[in-house]
Amino acid sequence: MTRASRAVASPRVVSIEDFRPIARCRLPKPVFDYLDGGAEGEVTLRENCRAFEDITFRPRHAVVPESCELCTQVLGFNLSLPFLLAPVGYSRLMHPGGEVAAARAAGAAGTAYILSTISGHKLEDVKAASSGPVFYQLYLMGGRSAAEAVIERAQAAGFSALVLTIDTPVSGMRERDFRNGTKELISGGLLAKIPFLPHLLMHPGWLFSFLRDGGLPGLPNVVIPGQGPMTLVDINAALARAAVTWNDLRWIREHWRGPIVVKGVLTGDDARRAADEGAAAVVVSNHGGRQLDCVPASLRALPEVVKAVNGQVEVLMDGGIRRGTDVIKAICLGARVVLCGRAYAYGLAAAGEAGVTRAIEILRTDVDRTLRLLGCPSIAALDRSYVNIPKSWEWS
């Protein structure tokens, strides 16, 4: 067992928040802030977590379920847990195992993993690593020809669903990244990296694993015809040319044989539009507070979306999930399941696959304990009667 694995296995690591200082200690500051930070003043980043405090529970006491059933179903796939692992861009920067390690841990736990377009590992390798469903999150980077090629690869590899992100017409203003010079560290030449050397040398474990992994490879799932894989240098410019429209969704339906999930929905209008355009599910999401700042917390927007689609499509949610109580509250407000991003990414950064596995187990234990304390026998039995919702929450 490695030192990092021993750290996350410590009995003192009892919550997701306990992974954060371990990750901060292991990663250079620009890399940690890329994982940890949000857009502009990070108002939405903070509110994503804080909003859960507004919801309180209404437990059934003197009710002791013999066991609690955590299984659920999403897009027709049976899952052992009511949460999925969300797409986290370039996880390989945080740990060499990256997306492969996260997918393997998700499959072993009986849940699904969503692979980001901005991945350091080939989608075929990620799919092969998981024993569970794997979804592919699509950006239209490189144009339609590149998108068609990767859709074909994902179908051939056996990906179960396509997740189309619609909230990224340009990259959000992530001030921490600009202050830290993250772009220069990641994509600059040797001279551009010299100012970072003292700081990198303060994190020898990360630096050794980074160099042993070969440094930064390209983006193997964004292959531009006639040019080859895109590099990290090109990301911001590529995103600016990859804005998604509803017309793109119609075009994508012609190429993808399977369910399509629209991620980045915050209003009832967009949710209904996604349903009308053939989406099988929507994800209520503000991109983890990393795109437009000062939009509502995902939990706050969830009731409006659930009401708007009225059961026409499945509703998922991400943003601010750190505890099992958060998972339960979101489901009580109408989410089929939730997506966890930073919750497992902190574990990945701290200790690779062992960290992801431990993070999943902490959330699993949290969810089971919360159901027992609520007097609720299963995820399927949860509804609004188990929570108090503030009167100030419109659409509630």
CORZI-V872161 format. One record per residue. N is the residue number from 1. RES is the residue in one small letter. PHI is phi in whole degrees, -180 to 180 (999 if undefined). PSI is psi in whole degrees, 0 to 359 (NA if undefined). D_LAST is the distance of its C-alpha to the last C-alpha in Angstrom with 2 decimals. Layout:
<<N | RES | PHI | PSI | D_LAST> <N | RES | PHI | PSI | D_LAST>>
//
This chain:
<<1 | m | 999 | 131 | 48.20> <2 | t | -74 | 166 | 47.72> <3 | r | -59 | 318 | 47.08> <4 | a | -65 | 320 | 43.53> <5 | s | -64 | 320 | 42.88> <6 | r | -63 | 323 | 44.24> <7 | a | -63 | 313 | 41.96> <8 | v | -75 | 341 | 38.71> <9 | a | -85 | 355 | 40.13> <10 | s | -59 | 141 | 40.75> <11 | p | -63 | 347 | 39.28> <12 | r | -81 | 349 | 38.04> <13 | v | -90 | 96 | 35.58> <14 | v | -116 | 352 | 32.77> <15 | s | -144 | 166 | 29.63> <16 | i | -60 | 322 | 28.72> <17 | e | -60 | 334 | 29.29> <18 | d | -69 | 340 | 32.89> <19 | f | -75 | 333 | 33.65> <20 | r | -61 | 311 | 32.96> <21 | p | -67 | 332 | 36.14> <22 | i | -68 | 317 | 38.20> <23 | a | -64 | 318 | 37.07> <24 | r | -62 | 322 | 37.73> <25 | c | -69 | 323 | 41.19> <26 | r | -80 | 325 | 42.09> <27 | l | -94 | 145 | 40.97> <28 | p | -60 | 150 | 42.55> <29 | k | -54 | 316 | 40.32> <30 | p | -61 | 326 | 39.72> <31 | v | -75 | 317 | 38.62> <32 | f | -62 | 316 | 36.38> <33 | d | -68 | 331 | 34.71> <34 | y | -61 | 319 | 34.18> <35 | l | -74 | 317 | 32.19> <36 | d | -88 | 337 | 30.52> <37 | g | -89 | 173 | 29.87> <38 | g | -135 | 194 | 27.41> <39 | a | -87 | 145 | 27.68> <40 | e | 48 | 240 | 29.06> <41 | g | -81 | 2 | 27.89> <42 | e | 60 | 31 | 25.66> <43 | v | -63 | 310 | 22.68> <44 | t | -67 | 323 | 20.24> <45 | l | -56 | 313 | 22.34> <46 | r | -70 | 319 | 21.85> <47 | e | -67 | 330 | 18.16> <48 | n | -55 | 318 | 17.52> <49 | c | -81 | 317 | 18.91> <50 | r | -64 | 327 | 17.87> <51 | a | -58 | 331 | 14.09> <52 | f | -64 | 336 | 14.47> <53 | e | -69 | 339 | 15.91> <54 | d | -76 | 343 | 12.73> <55 | i | -100 | 127 | 11.60> <56 | t | -117 | 161 | 14.06> <57 | f | -93 | 155 | 15.42> <58 | r | -124 | 84 | 16.21> <59 | p | -76 | 155 | 19.52> <60 | r | -99 | 104 | 21.82> <61 | h | -85 | 164 | 25.14> <62 | a | 61 | 24 | 28.56> <63 | v | -123 | 118 | 27.34> <64 | v | -123 | 96 | 29.26> <65 | p | -62 | 138 | 28.78> <66 | e | -62 | 323 | 32.16> <67 | s | -154 | 160 | 30.60> <68 | c | -117 | 132 | 27.26> <69 | e | -93 | 117 | 26.82> <70 | l | -96 | 354 | 25.43> <71 | c | -68 | 152 | 26.28> <72 | t | -153 | 181 | 23.97> <73 | q | -134 | 134 | 24.62> <74 | v | -132 | 125 | 23.77> <75 | l | 54 | 30 | 25.36> <76 | g | 88 | 359 | 27.67> <77 | f | -99 | 132 | 28.90> <78 | n | -81 | 126 | 28.98> <79 | l | -120 | 147 | 28.04> <80 | s | -82 | 348 | 28.90> <81 | l | -135 | 153 | 25.99> <82 | p | -88 | 24 | 22.25> <83 | f | -143 | 147 | 22.87> <84 | l | -112 | 164 | 25.08> <85 | l | -93 | 121 | 27.18> <86 | a | -76 | 161 | 26.02> <87 | p | -70 | 130 | 28.65> <88 | v | -125 | 115 | 30.31> <89 | g | -62 | 134 | 32.90> <90 | y | 48 | 55 | 36.48> <91 | s | -61 | 336 | 36.03> <92 | r | -65 | 338 | 39.82> <93 | l | -69 | 331 | 40.19> <94 | m | -82 | 327 | 38.62> <95 | h | -160 | 140 | 40.78> <96 | p | -56 | 329 | 43.36> <97 | g | -65 | 326 | 41.67> <98 | g | 43 | 230 | 38.60> <99 | e | -66 | 328 | 36.77> <100 | v | -65 | 315 | 39.31> <101 | a | -64 | 317 | 38.75> <102 | a | -66 | 318 | 34.94> <103 | a | -65 | 320 | 35.19> <104 | r | -64 | 317 | 37.76> <105 | a | -65 | 320 | 35.68> <106 | a | -63 | 313 | 32.61> <107 | g | -61 | 318 | 34.80> <108 | a | -63 | 330 | 36.48> <109 | a | -85 | 354 | 33.18> <110 | g | 84 | 24 | 32.20> <111 | t | -127 | 179 | 29.43> <112 | a | -100 | 156 | 29.31> <113 | y | -124 | 140 | 30.25> <114 | i | -112 | 121 | 29.44> <115 | l | -91 | 129 | 32.46> <116 | s | -75 | 147 | 32.24> <117 | t | -55 | 321 | 34.61> <118 | i | -85 | 70 | 35.84> <119 | s | -113 | 145 | 37.48> <120 | g | -88 | 354 | 40.83> <121 | h | -117 | 149 | 41.59> <122 | k | -63 | 141 | 42.36> <123 | l | -60 | 327 | 39.66> <124 | e | -64 | 321 | 42.27> <125 | d | -69 | 322 | 42.91> <126 | v | -67 | 315 | 39.26> <127 | k | -62 | 318 | 38.77> <128 | a | -65 | 334 | 42.00> <129 | a | -77 | 339 | 40.88> <130 | s | -101 | 140 | 37.83> <131 | s | -95 | 4 | 38.05> <132 | g | -119 | 185 | 34.46> <133 | p | -65 | 142 | 32.56> <134 | v | -127 | 128 | 32.69> <135 | f | -104 | 153 | 30.67> <136 | y | -111 | 123 | 32.01> <137 | q | -90 | 125 | 29.97> <138 | l | -109 | 126 | 31.62> <139 | y | -105 | 149 | 32.45> <140 | l | -88 | 44 | 34.86> <141 | m | -73 | 135 | 37.32> <142 | g | 89 | 0 | 40.87> <143 | g | 89 | 177 | 40.06> <144 | r | -66 | 326 | 39.64> <145 | s | -65 | 319 | 42.87> <146 | a | -67 | 321 | 41.82> <147 | a | -65 | 318 | 38.41> <148 | e | -61 | 320 | 40.17> <149 | a | -65 | 318 | 42.49> <150 | v | -74 | 328 | 39.85> <151 | i | -62 | 317 | 37.83> <152 | e | -63 | 318 | 41.11> <153 | r | -64 | 317 | 41.75> <154 | a | -63 | 319 | 38.33> <155 | q | -66 | 318 | 38.84> <156 | a | -65 | 327 | 42.37> <157 | a | -80 | 346 | 41.28> <158 | g | 97 | 23 | 38.78> <159 | f | -65 | 145 | 35.40> <160 | s | -92 | 334 | 32.68> <161 | a | -155 | 160 | 30.12> <162 | l | -113 | 129 | 29.92> <163 | v | -111 | 111 | 27.11> <164 | l | -98 | 117 | 27.19> <165 | t | -88 | 126 | 25.92> <166 | i | -113 | 3 | 25.05> <167 | d | -106 | 26 | 24.27> <168 | t | -130 | 59 | 27.90> <169 | p | -66 | 330 | 29.98> <170 | v | -144 | 165 | 31.72> <171 | s | -74 | 140 | 31.54> <172 | g | -64 | 160 | 29.46> <173 | m | -84 | 92 | 31.52> <174 | r | -93 | 95 | 31.78> <175 | e | -63 | 326 | 33.91> <176 | r | -59 | 318 | 35.00> <177 | d | -63 | 321 | 36.61> <178 | f | -70 | 318 | 38.53> <179 | r | -65 | 324 | 39.72> <180 | n | -83 | 348 | 40.84> <181 | g | 70 | 34 | 42.57> <182 | t | -59 | 321 | 40.74> <183 | k | -61 | 318 | 41.77> <184 | e | -67 | 321 | 45.41> <185 | l | -65 | 316 | 45.28> <186 | i | -77 | 315 | 43.77> <187 | s | -117 | 355 | 45.51> <188 | g | -78 | 169 | 48.42> <189 | g | -77 | 187 | 52.05> <190 | l | -60 | 317 | 54.12> <191 | l | -63 | 323 | 54.90> <192 | a | -67 | 336 | 51.24> <193 | k | -87 | 345 | 50.60> <194 | i | -56 | 316 | 53.44> <195 | p | -61 | 340 | 51.47> <196 | f | -89 | 350 | 49.04> <197 | l | -57 | 313 | 51.82> <198 | p | -57 | 320 | 51.97> <199 | h | -71 | 320 | 48.26> <200 | l | -63 | 322 | 48.43> <201 | l | -69 | 344 | 51.38> <202 | m | -77 | 351 | 49.33> <203 | h | -127 | 67 | 47.31> <204 | p | -63 | 327 | 50.17> <205 | g | -63 | 312 | 48.27> <206 | w | -64 | 316 | 45.80> <207 | l | -63 | 318 | 48.63> <208 | f | -63 | 314 | 50.87> <209 | s | -67 | 325 | 48.28> <210 | f | -64 | 313 | 47.33> <211 | l | -70 | 321 | 50.99> <212 | r | -64 | 331 | 51.78> <213 | d | -80 | 358 | 48.98> <214 | g | 94 | 13 | 50.81> <215 | g | 75 | 210 | 48.71> <216 | l | -94 | 111 | 46.17> <217 | p | -77 | 180 | 46.59> <218 | g | -77 | 194 | 45.22> <219 | l | -102 | 95 | 42.08> <220 | p | -68 | 349 | 43.51> <221 | n | -103 | 3 | 40.72> <222 | v | -118 | 86 | 41.05> <223 | v | -106 | 115 | 44.49> <224 | i | -88 | 122 | 45.63> <225 | p | -52 | 128 | 48.31> <226 | g | 84 | 353 | 51.68> <227 | q | -124 | 331 | 50.47> <228 | g | 97 | 190 | 49.08> <229 | p | -62 | 142 | 46.13> <230 | m | -73 | 153 | 44.21> <231 | t | -108 | 168 | 44.51> <232 | l | -64 | 335 | 42.10> <233 | v | -59 | 329 | 43.98> <234 | d | -91 | 358 | 42.60> <235 | i | -61 | 305 | 38.88> <236 | n | -60 | 316 | 37.60> <237 | a | -65 | 323 | 39.77> <238 | a | -68 | 321 | 38.80> <239 | l | -64 | 324 | 35.05> <240 | a | -65 | 338 | 35.71> <241 | r | -102 | 10 | 37.32> <242 | a | -119 | 22 | 34.71> <243 | a | -59 | 135 | 31.74> <244 | v | -95 | 137 | 29.90> <245 | t | -120 | 169 | 29.28> <246 | w | -64 | 331 | 27.94> <247 | n | -63 | 327 | 31.62> <248 | d | -65 | 324 | 32.16> <249 | l | -63 | 320 | 29.66> <250 | r | -64 | 318 | 31.77> <251 | w | -64 | 317 | 34.88> <252 | i | -63 | 323 | 33.59> <253 | r | -61 | 332 | 32.81> <254 | e | -73 | 339 | 36.50> <255 | h | -107 | 337 | 37.58> <256 | w | -105 | 123 | 35.17> <257 | r | -98 | 91 | 35.52> <258 | g | 158 | 179 | 32.39> <259 | p | -68 | 145 | 28.60> <260 | i | -116 | 133 | 27.19> <261 | v | -112 | 131 | 24.07> <262 | v | -101 | 119 | 22.68> <263 | k | -111 | 134 | 21.72> <264 | g | 114 | 24 | 20.31> <265 | v | -90 | 132 | 17.32> <266 | l | -130 | 358 | 14.72> <267 | t | -133 | 157 | 13.60> <268 | g | -63 | 325 | 12.77> <269 | d | -62 | 313 | 16.29> <270 | d | -67 | 325 | 18.04> <271 | a | -65 | 316 | 16.40> <272 | r | -66 | 322 | 17.60> <273 | r | -63 | 318 | 20.90> <274 | a | -61 | 317 | 21.42> <275 | a | -63 | 316 | 20.96> <276 | d | -64 | 331 | 23.33> <277 | e | -87 | 4 | 25.80> <278 | g | 101 | 9 | 26.08> <279 | a | -66 | 144 | 24.03> <280 | a | -88 | 339 | 23.50> <281 | a | -158 | 159 | 20.62> <282 | v | -126 | 152 | 18.72> <283 | v | -114 | 116 | 18.20> <284 | v | -72 | 114 | 15.37> <285 | s | -159 | 142 | 17.83> <286 | n | -114 | 26 | 19.31> <287 | h | 65 | 36 | 22.65> <288 | g | 63 | 26 | 22.45> <289 | g | 73 | 20 | 22.55> <290 | r | -104 | 359 | 25.92> <291 | q | -113 | 260 | 25.54> <292 | l | -86 | 119 | 23.91> <293 | d | -76 | 160 | 23.23> <294 | c | 69 | 24 | 20.54> <295 | v | -91 | 166 | 17.84> <296 | p | -64 | 153 | 14.43> <297 | a | -57 | 147 | 14.48> <298 | s | -57 | 318 | 13.83> <299 | l | -61 | 323 | 11.28> <300 | r | -67 | 327 | 9.35> <301 | a | -84 | 343 | 9.81> <302 | l | -58 | 312 | 9.20> <303 | p | -59 | 322 | 5.76> <304 | e | -62 | 317 | 7.28> <305 | v | -67 | 315 | 10.47> <306 | v | -59 | 316 | 9.78> <307 | k | -65 | 321 | 8.64> <308 | a | -67 | 320 | 11.63> <309 | v | -84 | 338 | 14.19> <310 | n | 50 | 43 | 13.45> <311 | g | 82 | 0 | 15.83> <312 | q | -67 | 324 | 18.48> <313 | v | -136 | 163 | 18.83> <314 | e | -75 | 145 | 18.10> <315 | v | -116 | 122 | 15.54> <316 | l | -111 | 169 | 16.95> <317 | m | -149 | 144 | 16.11> <318 | d | -136 | 166 | 18.49> <319 | g | 119 | 107 | 18.79> <320 | g | 85 | 6 | 19.53> <321 | i | -72 | 116 | 20.16> <322 | r | -129 | 343 | 22.93> <323 | r | -137 | 162 | 22.53> <324 | g | -62 | 327 | 21.90> <325 | t | -62 | 326 | 19.14> <326 | d | -65 | 317 | 17.37> <327 | v | -58 | 312 | 17.98> <328 | i | -64 | 317 | 16.63> <329 | k | -62 | 316 | 13.34> <330 | a | -63 | 319 | 12.76> <331 | i | -68 | 321 | 13.84> <332 | c | -61 | 329 | 11.66> <333 | l | -86 | 3 | 8.57> <334 | g | 118 | 357 | 10.60> <335 | a | -72 | 139 | 13.52> <336 | r | -69 | 311 | 16.87> <337 | v | -147 | 174 | 18.68> <338 | v | -118 | 161 | 18.79> <339 | l | -109 | 134 | 21.66> <340 | c | -109 | 127 | 23.62> <341 | g | -111 | 280 | 25.83> <342 | r | -60 | 331 | 27.22> <343 | a | -56 | 320 | 26.84> <344 | y | -95 | 335 | 29.74> <345 | a | -66 | 325 | 31.41> <346 | y | -60 | 318 | 32.33> <347 | g | -65 | 319 | 33.99> <348 | l | -61 | 314 | 35.75> <349 | a | -65 | 327 | 37.06> <350 | a | -75 | 319 | 38.24> <351 | a | -155 | 25 | 40.07> <352 | g | 65 | 217 | 39.59> <353 | e | -59 | 322 | 38.81> <354 | a | -60 | 323 | 39.28> <355 | g | -69 | 321 | 36.57> <356 | v | -65 | 316 | 34.08> <357 | t | -59 | 316 | 35.03> <358 | r | -66 | 321 | 34.58> <359 | a | -63 | 317 | 31.14> <360 | i | -62 | 318 | 30.02> <361 | e | -66 | 321 | 31.60> <362 | i | -61 | 314 | 29.90> <363 | l | -66 | 321 | 26.43> <364 | r | -61 | 313 | 27.56> <365 | t | -64 | 319 | 28.82> <366 | d | -58 | 313 | 25.69> <367 | v | -64 | 315 | 23.50> <368 | d | -62 | 314 | 26.04> <369 | r | -64 | 319 | 26.34> <370 | t | -64 | 317 | 22.62> <371 | l | -60 | 317 | 22.44> <372 | r | -64 | 318 | 25.52> <373 | l | -70 | 334 | 24.30> <374 | l | -78 | 343 | 21.10> <375 | g | 75 | 31 | 23.44> <376 | c | -112 | 129 | 21.87> <377 | p | -80 | 344 | 24.56> <378 | s | -162 | 162 | 23.06> <379 | i | -61 | 320 | 20.53> <380 | a | -63 | 334 | 20.18> <381 | a | -85 | 353 | 19.22> <382 | l | -70 | 141 | 16.15> <383 | d | -157 | 186 | 12.76> <384 | r | -67 | 345 | 9.73> <385 | s | -68 | 346 | 12.41> <386 | y | -91 | 359 | 14.00> <387 | v | -137 | 156 | 11.59> <388 | n | -100 | 130 | 10.33> <389 | i | -114 | 130 | 7.14> <390 | p | -58 | 141 | 8.17> <391 | k | -64 | 336 | 7.59> <392 | s | -73 | 348 | 8.56> <393 | w | -80 | 103 | 5.73> <394 | e | -60 | 151 | 5.42> <395 | w | 73 | 2 | 3.80> <396 | s | -84 | NA | 0.00>>
//
